[in-house]
Amino acid sequence: MAFFAITYTYAADPRIDELRPEHRAYLAALAEQGLLKASGPCPGTEPAQALLVLDVDSREVVESLLADDPFQSAGLVHQTDIVEWNPIIGVFAS
């Protein structure tokens, strides 16, 4: 397994508020499976952004999981940046 840090940059679209419950339910399901370790908005960013940390086998798995996110399906994520991350110190370090 490997950690991946994902940054979502959201489109300016009022549907975000409508779909937020579905988006959060989807992410909560990933957390229950042990795949999503953390997620949340980045306050004060413009355009709005969020950070997700996934613990999965590969970038391809990340891309597959993100494709099923209701925000992604609805085109509400303007940009997705994915980087593999190697935590050395702290709660995510092995």
Backbone as a printed PyTorch tensor [residue, N CA C, xyz], in Angstrom:
tensor([[[  0.8440,  -1.1810,   0.0000],
         [  0.0000,   0.0000,   0.0000],
         [  0.8870,   1.2420,   0.0000]],

        [[  0.3540,   2.2990,  -0.5550],
         [  1.0750,   3.5640,  -0.6270],
         [  0.0980,   4.6970,  -0.3280]],

        [[  0.6220,   5.7610,   0.2320],
         [ -0.1920,   6.9450,   0.4770],
         [ -0.1730,   7.8430,  -0.7550]],

        [[ -1.3180,   8.4460,  -1.0240],
         [ -1.4400,   9.4220,  -2.0920],
         [ -2.1570,  10.6400,  -1.5330]],

        [[ -1.5970,  11.8140,  -1.8010],
         [ -2.2280,  13.0790,  -1.4230],
         [ -2.8880,  13.6400,  -2.6780]],

        [[ -4.1640,  13.9250,  -2.5640],
         [ -4.9440,  14.4030,  -3.6960],
         [ -5.4980,  15.7730,  -3.3580]],

        [[ -5.3010,  16.7030,  -4.2610],
         [ -5.8970,  18.0270,  -4.1070],
         [ -6.9800,  18.1890,  -5.1610]],

        [[ -8.1850,  18.4840,  -4.6940],
         [ -9.2910,  18.8410,  -5.5690],
         [ -9.3340,  20.3650,  -5.6500]],

        [[ -9.4820,  20.9030,  -6.8480],
         [ -9.8220,  22.3070,  -7.0390],
         [-11.2110,  22.3210,  -7.6430]],

        [[-12.1410,  22.9420,  -6.9330],
         [-13.5370,  22.8860,  -7.3230],
         [-13.9050,  23.9370,  -8.3560]],

        [[-14.8600,  23.5760,  -9.2050],
         [-15.4670,  24.5280, -10.1180],
         [-16.4000,  25.4210,  -9.3060]],

        [[-16.5560,  26.6500,  -9.7450],
         [-17.5170,  27.5510,  -9.0990],
         [-18.9000,  27.1770,  -9.6180]],

        [[-19.5990,  26.3440,  -8.8700],
         [-20.8720,  25.8000,  -9.3270],
         [-21.7860,  25.6130,  -8.1150]],

        [[-22.9890,  26.1530,  -8.1630],
         [-23.8910,  26.0460,  -7.0130],
         [-24.3330,  24.6110,  -6.7080]],

        [[-24.1460,  23.6820,  -7.6430],
         [-24.5350,  22.2930,  -7.4020],
         [-23.6650,  21.6220,  -6.3420]],

        [[-22.5340,  22.2410,  -6.0110],
         [-21.6660,  21.6600,  -4.9820],
         [-22.4390,  21.4700,  -3.6790]],

        [[-23.2040,  22.4710,  -3.2840],
         [-23.9770,  22.3560,  -2.0380],
         [-25.0100,  21.2350,  -2.1260]],

        [[-25.6240,  21.0620,  -3.2940],
         [-26.6310,  20.0200,  -3.4760],
         [-26.0280,  18.6160,  -3.3880]],

        [[-24.8260,  18.4540,  -3.9670],
         [-24.2090,  17.1320,  -4.0330],
         [-23.2760,  16.8190,  -2.8710]],

        [[-23.0310,  17.8050,  -2.0040],
         [-22.1000,  17.5820,  -0.8870],
         [-22.4810,  16.3650,  -0.0290]],

        [[-23.7540,  16.1500,   0.3240],
         [-24.0800,  14.9560,   1.1290],
         [-23.6900,  13.6450,   0.4250]],

        [[-23.9230,  13.5340,  -0.8800],
         [-23.5370,  12.3290,  -1.6240],
         [-22.0210,  12.1750,  -1.6560]],

        [[-21.3260,  13.2760,  -1.8960],
         [-19.8580,  13.2830,  -1.9160],
         [-19.3060,  12.8110,  -0.5800]],

        [[-19.8200,  13.3600,   0.5000],
         [-19.3220,  12.9870,   1.8250],
         [-19.6910,  11.5440,   2.1810]],

        [[-20.8400,  11.0800,   1.7620],
         [-21.2180,   9.6810,   2.0070],
         [-20.2720,   8.7500,   1.2540]],

        [[-19.9190,   9.1250,   0.0320],
         [-18.9860,   8.3130,  -0.7570],
         [-17.6260,   8.2550,  -0.0600]],

        [[-17.1260,   9.4150,   0.3780],
         [-15.8330,   9.4470,   1.0620],
         [-15.8970,   8.6930,   2.3860]],

        [[-17.0000,   8.7940,   3.1030],
         [-17.1520,   8.0590,   4.3690],
         [-17.0860,   6.5540,   4.1250]],

        [[-17.6550,   6.0940,   3.0140],
         [-17.5930,   4.6710,   2.6790],
         [-16.1500,   4.2470,   2.4040]],

        [[-15.3850,   5.1070,   1.7320],
         [-13.9610,   4.8030,   1.5060],
         [-13.2100,   4.7500,   2.8290]],

        [[-13.5550,   5.6340,   3.7560],
         [-12.9070,   5.6370,   5.0770],
         [-13.2530,   4.3560,   5.8350]],

        [[-14.4970,   3.9220,   5.7540],
         [-14.9120,   2.6880,   6.4280],
         [-14.1560,   1.4740,   5.8870]],

        [[-13.7900,   1.5200,   4.6060],
         [-13.0220,   0.4380,   3.9840],
         [-11.5300,   0.5370,   4.3110]],

        [[-11.1270,   1.6210,   4.9720],
         [ -9.7280,   1.8140,   5.3240],
         [ -8.8930,   2.4240,   4.2150]],

        [[ -9.5240,   2.8670,   3.1380],
         [ -8.7990,   3.4230,   1.9980],
         [ -8.5430,   4.9290,   2.1430]],

        [[ -9.5290,   5.6430,   2.6540],
         [ -9.3970,   7.0840,   2.8630],
         [ -8.9570,   7.3140,   4.2990]],

        [[ -7.8190,   7.9610,   4.4700],
         [ -7.2830,   8.2190,   5.8080],
         [ -7.6750,   9.5890,   6.3370]],

        [[ -7.8830,  10.5450,   5.4370],
         [ -8.2750,  11.8960,   5.8540],
         [ -8.7960,  12.6470,   4.6390]],

        [[ -9.7010,  13.5870,   4.8880],
         [-10.1480,  14.4790,   3.8240],
         [-10.7860,  15.7040,   4.4600]],

        [[-10.8010,  16.7750,   3.6950],
         [-11.4490,  17.9860,   4.1710],
         [-11.0870,  19.1800,   3.3230]],

        [[-11.8820,  20.2490,   3.4680],
         [-11.6450,  21.4610,   2.6950],
         [-10.3970,  22.2030,   3.1690]],

        [[ -9.8450,  22.9960,   2.2720],
         [ -8.7030,  23.8650,   2.5890],
         [ -9.2430,  25.2830,   2.7330]],

        [[ -9.5020,  25.7340,   3.9640],
         [-10.1190,  27.0400,   4.1810],
         [ -9.3000,  28.1730,   3.5730]],

        [[-10.0080,  29.1420,   3.0260],
         [ -9.3660,  30.3360,   2.5070],
         [ -8.7760,  30.1940,   1.1190]],

        [[ -8.9160,  29.0300,   0.4840],
         [ -8.3690,  28.8810,  -0.8650],
         [ -9.3590,  29.4190,  -1.8910]],

        [[ -8.8200,  30.0160,  -2.9310],
         [ -9.6510,  30.5610,  -3.9980],
         [ -8.9720,  30.2640,  -5.3180]],

        [[ -9.5320,  29.4400,  -6.1720],
         [-10.8090,  28.7560,  -5.9820],
         [-10.7420,  27.7270,  -4.8640]],

        [[-11.9040,  27.3000,  -4.4120],
         [-11.9960,  26.3770,  -3.2860],
         [-11.2690,  25.0690,  -3.5910]],

        [[-10.5710,  24.5530,  -2.5680],
         [ -9.8370,  23.3050,  -2.7020],
         [-10.1210,  22.3990,  -1.5110]],

        [[ -9.7900,  21.1160,  -1.6920],
         [ -9.8690,  20.1400,  -0.6120],
         [ -8.6910,  19.1890,  -0.7580]],

        [[ -8.3290,  18.5500,   0.3590],
         [ -7.2430,  17.5790,   0.3840],
         [ -7.7980,  16.2320,   0.8100]],

        [[ -7.3810,  15.1760,   0.1090],
         [ -7.7390,  13.8030,   0.4630],
         [ -6.4400,  13.0210,   0.5890]],

        [[ -6.3870,  12.1000,   1.5300],
         [ -5.2430,  11.1990,   1.6820],
         [ -5.7710,   9.7750,   1.5900]],

        [[ -5.3120,   9.0650,   0.5560],
         [ -5.7190,   7.6810,   0.3420],
         [ -4.5470,   6.7500,   0.5840]],

        [[ -4.8320,   5.5580,   1.0750],
         [ -3.8340,   4.5170,   1.2840],
         [ -4.2600,   3.3320,   0.4260]],

        [[ -3.6950,   3.2540,  -0.7880],
         [ -4.0920,   2.2440,  -1.7750],
         [ -2.8610,   1.6940,  -2.4790]],

        [[ -3.0800,   0.7270,  -3.3640],
         [ -1.9730,   0.0450,  -4.0280],
         [ -1.2760,   0.8450,  -5.1190]],

        [[ -2.0220,   1.7090,  -5.8250],
         [ -1.4180,   2.3740,  -6.9810],
         [ -2.1770,   3.6410,  -7.3620]],

        [[ -1.5490,   4.4200,  -8.2090],
         [ -2.1910,   5.6200,  -8.7480],
         [ -3.4420,   5.2460,  -9.5410]],

        [[ -3.3930,   4.1100, -10.2190],
         [ -4.5530,   3.6660, -10.9920],
         [ -5.7560,   3.4150, -10.0860]],

        [[ -5.5090,   2.8750,  -8.9080],
         [ -6.5960,   2.6740,  -7.9470],
         [ -7.1460,   4.0260,  -7.4960]],

        [[ -6.2550,   4.9650,  -7.2390],
         [ -6.6900,   6.3240,  -6.8630],
         [ -7.6090,   6.8760,  -7.9420]],

        [[ -7.1570,   6.8220,  -9.1840],
         [ -7.9400,   7.3810, -10.2870],
         [ -9.2970,   6.7050, -10.4180]],

        [[ -9.3330,   5.4020, -10.2190],
         [-10.5910,   4.6650, -10.2970],
         [-11.5480,   5.0780,  -9.1790]],

        [[-11.0250,   5.1890,  -7.9580],
         [-11.8650,   5.5920,  -6.8260],
         [-12.3840,   7.0160,  -7.0020]],

        [[-11.5230,   7.9100,  -7.4560],
         [-11.9410,   9.3020,  -7.6300],
         [-12.9880,   9.4360,  -8.7250]],

        [[-12.9040,   8.6090,  -9.7470],
         [-13.8700,   8.6770, -10.8440],
         [-15.2950,   8.4130, -10.3570]],

        [[-15.4310,   7.6560,  -9.2740],
         [-16.7480,   7.3320,  -8.7280],
         [-17.2630,   8.3580,  -7.7140]],

        [[-16.4570,   9.3590,  -7.3900],
         [-16.8880,  10.4130,  -6.4620],
         [-17.9880,  11.2300,  -7.1410]],

        [[-19.1310,  11.4170,  -6.4890],
         [-20.2120,  12.2010,  -7.0980],
         [-19.7830,  13.5970,  -7.5670]],

        [[-18.8640,  14.2460,  -6.8690],
         [-18.3720,  15.5470,  -7.3330],
         [-17.6530,  15.4050,  -8.6740]],

        [[-16.8620,  14.3490,  -8.8210],
         [-16.1580,  14.1180, -10.0870],
         [-17.1560,  13.7860, -11.1900]],

        [[-18.0970,  12.8970, -10.8960],
         [-19.0830,  12.4720, -11.9010],
         [-19.8870,  13.6500, -12.4250]],

        [[-20.1610,  14.6150, -11.5650],
         [-20.9630,  15.7820, -11.9440],
         [-20.1300,  16.8950, -12.5630]],

        [[-18.8180,  16.6910, -12.6780],
         [-17.9610,  17.7160, -13.2740],
         [-17.7000,  18.9050, -12.3710]],

        [[-17.7940,  18.7010, -11.0590],
         [-17.6200,  19.8040, -10.1160],
         [-16.1720,  19.9890,  -9.6670]],

        [[-15.3010,  19.0640, -10.0520],
         [-13.8840,  19.1900,  -9.7250],
         [-13.1740,  19.6730, -10.9790]],

        [[-12.6950,  20.9070, -10.9160],
         [-12.0450,  21.5340, -12.0660],
         [-10.6650,  20.9320, -12.3240]],

        [[ -9.9560,  20.6040, -11.2540],
         [ -8.6020,  20.0530, -11.3690],
         [ -8.3600,  19.0690, -10.2340]],

        [[ -7.6850,  17.9710, -10.5570],
         [ -7.3140,  16.9640,  -9.5640],
         [ -5.8150,  16.7400,  -9.6560]],

        [[ -5.1070,  16.9780,  -8.5660],
         [ -3.6640,  16.7360,  -8.5100],
         [ -3.4220,  15.5540,  -7.5790]],

        [[ -2.6870,  14.5700,  -8.0800],
         [ -2.4100,  13.3450,  -7.3260],
         [ -0.9040,  13.1890,  -7.2120]],

        [[ -0.4120,  13.0580,  -5.9730],
         [  1.0140,  12.7850,  -5.7660],
         [  1.1520,  11.6600,  -4.7520]],

        [[  2.0990,  10.7640,  -5.0200],
         [  2.4090,   9.7430,  -4.0300],
         [  3.1460,  10.4310,  -2.8950]],

        [[  2.8670,   9.9790,  -1.6710],
         [  3.4040,  10.6470,  -0.4870],
         [  4.0230,   9.6070,   0.4140]],

        [[  5.1860,   9.9200,   0.9700],
         [  5.9090,   9.0070,   1.8660],
         [  6.0580,   9.6590,   3.2400]],

        [[  5.0650,   9.5050,   4.1120],
         [  5.1690,  10.1260,   5.4370],
         [  6.2580,   9.4520,   6.2800]],

        [[  7.1340,  10.2540,   6.8440],
         [  8.2490,   9.7730,   7.6480],
         [  7.9800,   9.9530,   9.1410]],

        [[  7.3110,  11.0410,   9.4870],
         [  7.0430,  11.3600,  10.8870],
         [  5.5560,  11.6480,  11.0490]],

        [[  4.9850,  11.2130,  12.1510],
         [  3.5940,  11.5400,  12.4590],
         [  2.6770,  10.3380,  12.3640]],

        [[  1.3880,  10.6180,  12.4350],
         [  0.3910,   9.5540,  12.5420],
         [  0.3030,   8.6710,  11.3030]],

        [[  0.7370,   9.1550,  10.1500],
         [  0.6840,   8.3530,   8.9290],
         [  1.9830,   7.5710,   8.6920]],

        [[  3.0160,   7.8460,   9.4700],
         [  4.3000,   7.1560,   9.2840],
         [  4.1880,   5.7150,   9.7400]],

        [[  4.9100,   4.8370,   9.0480],
         [  4.8620,   3.4260,   9.4340],
         [  5.9310,   3.0930,  10.4440]]])
